[in-house]
Each structure stands twice: as C-alpha cells, then as structure tokens.
C-alpha cells in the first residue's frame, strides 16, 4: 500500500511536467525547478510496470500512467469504472425547486465541446450555454422521452380502464412538467436549430453523426449547436427585473394627466 502511494506521488509529479524530468542524485528535477524525492526502488518499479519511460532526454510518464493513477485514486472494487469518470456536483432544476446532483462529465454530451478554446484562450462555449444543454438533457430524461433499449413485456392495454386515456394516465406529474419544459425549450430554440440540440444533448449523438444523418457539410453541426445553445441559454435566463418608478409629492400634489386619453 505504501509503495502504491509513493508511485502515485511520482506519477502526479511526472504528469504535471511538460518536459522530460532529470534524474539527479537527490531526486527528480523538472524543467520548471520543481523537485521530487522519489526512492530509486519506486522509480524502478514504475519503469518495470510501464508507467514511466526512460529516454536520453530524461524521464516522462507513459500514456498508461494517467489511467493507472485514476484507478488508484478511485479505490475499492469500482476502480476500473472510476478510471472513466470525472464526477462533479451540479445544480439542476427539479419539480420543487433546484436540486443538487452528481454527474459524470465524461458522459455529458457536451463534455468534449466544453473543453474547446478560442484563440484568445476563452471557452468556445460559454458556461451558460453548457449549463443550458445539460438542463435540456436533464428535463428530457426526467420526462421519460428517451428511446427504450429493452422490450416491454407487459400487455399493451394492461391497466387500462374503459374511458381512460391509456398510457397518459400513468405519467407522473413531474414527467408531465418536464415534457412541458422541453416543449417550451424547443420552441424557444426554433425549428431551424432545435433538431441539432435534441440530437446532441438528448439523444447523445456525436457531431459527425449529426452531419452524416442530416447531410450537412463538415464542422457545420458545431456552429449550429453553438447557436442553438446560446438561444437556449437566453430562454432559461431569468428576465431582468424592471425598475419601478416612484414619485413623491407634497400634500395637495396631483399628477399631470393632460396627455392621457388623447383628449
């Protein structure tokens, strides 16, 4: 256990370095001057496991190092699944207000787009656009609109009574409210852009898949999605509060109403 912890510290040091690290008598030295006192046995074991590579330029973390470190930090029997997670706490709208939830950013349909940067270094998609797409996805899932991946074995008319509306009777109030929110969001985006937003945010399709299915030019879906999410973020944003005008008058004051009524 202690050796694994020492290996994890070594890998974190190497992964943070942008250039190969020099091995000196008293430890490792990065190009920016950072130092790490790694025991020779720990370094040799990391090299033997294929986590660290030696070259003429120095030491560097192998591509497998990051996955090993994620499994190590996840711990427990779910370590392999933890390697493929990037958990984060978010706030989502719920039936009775706002709810806290834990989401895996790597499963988010917008995770790759959220990492894109402009030439200036700013995010290609603003945070409010990413949040709008995730809110649409949450409402879509809460509404039960996602396609079924398994067969339903119960009879088609099971539980239906004479004069009732069938399956609509079984829809929960929260699902109905979520469906209304999805419908309003789609209407706010508009018919020209709502399709790509639903494909990516709700049906989890990649941009290349959207372009192939819709026969769009390459890289056009990314621009269409950005416009759709910006429109969606404006829909979700609360309207600005209107300033109320107040007038104070002394005793006997009467407002001038000569311009009212057009008389």
C-alpha positions in Angstrom: 0.0 0.0 0.0 2.8 2.4 0.9 4.7 1.6 -2.4 1.5 2.3 -4.3 1.1 5.7 -2.7 4.7 6.5 -3.4 4.2 5.5 -7.1 1.1 7.7 -7.2 3.0 10.7 -6.0 5.7 10.0 -8.5 3.2 9.8 -11.4 1.5 13.0 -10.4 4.8 14.8 -10.4 5.7 13.4 -13.9 2.3 14.1 -15.3 2.5 17.8 -14.2 5.8 18.2 -16.0 5.6 19.5 -19.6 9.1 18.3 -20.4 11.1 15.2 -19.5 12.4 15.2 -15.9 16.1 14.9 -15.0 17.1 12.2 -12.5 19.8 13.5 -10.1 21.4 12.0 -7.0 19.0 13.6 -4.6 15.8 13.0 -6.6 14.0 14.2 -9.7 14.1 17.8 -11.1 11.5 19.2 -13.5 12.3 21.9 -16.1 10.5 24.5 -14.0 12.6 23.7 -11.0 10.2 21.5 -9.1 11.8 18.6 -7.2 10.6 15.2 -6.1 12.5 12.9 -3.8 11.5 9.6 -5.3 13.1 6.4 -3.9 15.1 4.5 -6.5 13.1 1.4 -5.9 9.8 3.2 -6.6 11.1 4.6 -9.8 12.5 1.3 -11.0 9.2 -0.4 -10.2 7.2 2.3 -12.1 9.5 1.7 -15.1 9.1 -2.1 -14.9 5.3 -1.6 -14.8 5.4 0.5 -18.0 4.2 3.6 -16.1 7.4 5.7 -16.6 9.6 5.8 -19.7 13.4 6.5 -19.7 15.0 8.2 -22.7 18.1 10.2 -23.5 16.1 13.4 -22.7 15.0 12.2 -19.2 12.0 10.6 -17.5 8.4 11.0 -18.6 5.1 9.5 -17.6 3.8 6.8 -20.0 0.4 7.1 -21.6 -0.8 4.3 -19.2 0.2 6.4 -16.2 -2.9 8.5 -16.1 -5.3 5.6 -16.3 -3.3 3.8 -13.5 -3.5 6.9 -11.3 -7.2 7.2 -11.8 -7.8 3.6 -10.8 -5.6 4.2 -7.8 -7.5 7.3 -6.7 -10.9 5.6 -7.3 -10.0 2.7 -5.0 -12.4 -0.1 -4.0 -14.0 -2.6 -6.3 -15.2 0.1 -8.6 -11.7 1.3 -9.5 -11.9 0.5 -13.2 -15.2 2.4 -13.5 -13.6 5.3 -11.6 -10.9 5.5 -14.3 -13.6 6.5 -16.8 -15.3 9.1 -14.6 -15.0 12.8 -14.0 -17.5 13.4 -11.3 -18.8 16.9 -10.5 -21.6 18.4 -8.4 -24.1 20.4 -10.3 -27.4 22.2 -9.6 -30.4 21.1 -11.8 -34.0 22.3 -11.8 -36.4 20.0 -10.1 -40.1 19.7 -9.5 -39.9 21.6 -6.2 -37.1 24.0 -7.0 -33.4 23.4 -7.6 -31.7 20.1 -6.8 -28.0 19.1 -6.3 -26.8 16.1 -8.3 -23.6 14.3 -9.1 -22.8 13.9 -12.8 -20.1 12.2 -14.8 -18.7 14.9 -17.0 -17.2 12.3 -19.3 -20.8 11.1 -20.0 -22.1 14.5 -20.8 -22.9 15.0 -24.5 -21.2 18.4 -24.2 -18.0 17.3 -22.4 -15.8 17.5 -25.4 -17.2 20.9 -26.6 -16.8 22.3 -23.1 -13.0 21.8 -23.4 -12.7 23.7 -26.7 -10.9 27.1 -26.5 -10.9 30.2 -28.7 -7.6 31.6 -30.0 -7.8 34.1 -27.1 -7.9 31.3 -24.6 -11.6 31.8 -23.7 -14.0 28.9 -23.7 -15.6 28.3 -27.2 -18.9 27.6 -25.5 -19.8 29.9 -22.6 -20.6 28.3 -19.3 -24.3 29.3 -19.5 -24.6 27.5 -22.9 -23.1 24.3 -21.4 -25.5 24.6 -18.5 -28.5 25.1 -20.8 -27.6 22.0 -22.8 -27.3 19.9 -19.6 -30.6 21.3 -18.3 -32.3 20.3 -21.5 -30.8 16.8 -21.2 -32.0 16.6 -17.6 -35.6 17.6 -18.5 -35.6 15.2 -21.4 -34.5 12.3 -19.2 -36.9 13.3 -16.4 -39.7 13.4 -18.9 -39.1 9.8 -20.0 -38.7 10.8 -23.6 -35.5 8.7 -24.2 -36.0 5.7 -26.5 -36.3 2.3 -24.8 -33.4 -0.1 -25.3 -35.3 -3.2 -24.0 -38.6 -4.8 -24.8 -41.7 -4.2 -22.8 -43.2 -7.5 -21.8 -46.5 -6.3 -20.2 -49.7 -6.3 -22.3 -50.2 -3.2 -24.4 -53.6 -2.4 -22.7 -52.7 -3.6 -19.2 -54.2 -1.5 -16.5 -56.4 0.5 -18.9 -60.0 1.0 -18.0 -62.9 1.9 -20.2 -63.0 5.6 -20.9 -59.4 6.3 -19.8 -56.6 7.8 -21.9 -54.3 4.8 -21.7 -50.6 5.3 -21.0 -51.0 9.0 -20.4 -52.9 8.2 -17.2 -49.7 6.7 -15.8 -47.4 9.6 -16.5 -46.2 11.2 -13.2 -46.8 14.9 -12.7 -43.1 15.6 -12.6 -42.7 13.9 -16.1 -45.6 16.0 -17.4 -44.0 19.2 -16.1 -40.6 18.1 -17.6 -42.3 17.5 -21.0 -43.8 21.0 -21.0 -40.3 22.5 -20.2 -38.8 20.5 -23.1 -41.5 21.7 -25.4 -41.0 25.3 -24.4 -37.3 25.0 -24.8 -37.6 23.5 -28.3 -40.0 26.3 -29.3 -37.5 28.9 -27.9 -34.6 27.5 -29.9 -36.7 27.5 -33.2 -37.3 24.8 -35.8 -34.0 25.5 -37.7 -31.8 24.8 -34.6 -33.8 22.6 -32.3 -33.0 19.4 -34.2 -29.3 19.5 -33.6 -29.8 20.5 -29.9 -32.0 17.4 -29.4 -29.7 15.1 -31.3 -26.6 16.1 -29.3 -28.0 17.0 -25.9 -30.8 14.5 -25.6 -30.1 11.6 -28.0 -26.3 11.8 -27.2 -25.2 11.8 -30.9 -21.8 13.0 -31.9 -21.4 15.9 -34.2 -20.1 13.8 -37.1 -23.1 11.5 -36.8 -25.4 14.5 -36.9 -23.7 15.8 -40.0 -23.8 12.4 -41.7 -27.5 11.9 -41.0 -28.6 15.4 -41.9 -26.1 15.5 -44.9 -24.5 18.7 -43.6 -21.1 20.0 -44.5 -18.2 19.1 -42.2 -17.9 21.1 -39.0 -21.3 22.8 -39.6 -23.0 20.9 -36.8 -20.7 22.5 -34.2 -21.6 26.0 -35.3 -25.3 25.2 -35.5 -25.2 23.6 -32.0 -23.4 26.7 -30.6 -26.2 29.0 -32.0 -28.8 26.6 -30.6 -27.3 26.5 -27.1 -26.9 30.3 -27.0 -30.6 30.7 -27.8 -31.5 28.1 -25.2 -29.4 29.9 -22.5 -31.3 33.1 -23.2 -34.6 31.1 -22.9 -33.5 29.8 -19.5 -32.1 33.0 -18.2 -34.5 34.9 -16.0 -35.8 38.2 -17.4 -34.1 41.3 -16.0 -36.1 43.0 -13.2 -37.8 46.1 -14.4 -37.1 49.2 -12.3 -40.3 50.7 -10.8 -40.6 54.5 -11.0 -41.7 56.2 -7.8 -42.8 59.8 -7.5 -43.2 61.7 -4.3 -45.3 64.8 -4.0 -46.2 67.2 -1.2 -49.7 67.5 0.2 -52.2 68.5 -2.5 -50.0 67.3 -5.3 -51.8 65.9 -8.4 -50.1 64.3 -11.4 -50.4 65.9 -14.8 -52.9 63.8 -16.8 -53.3 66.1 -19.7 -51.5 63.7 -22.1 -53.6 60.6 -21.1 -56.6 59.6 -23.2 -55.7 61.7 -26.2 -58.4 64.2 -25.5 
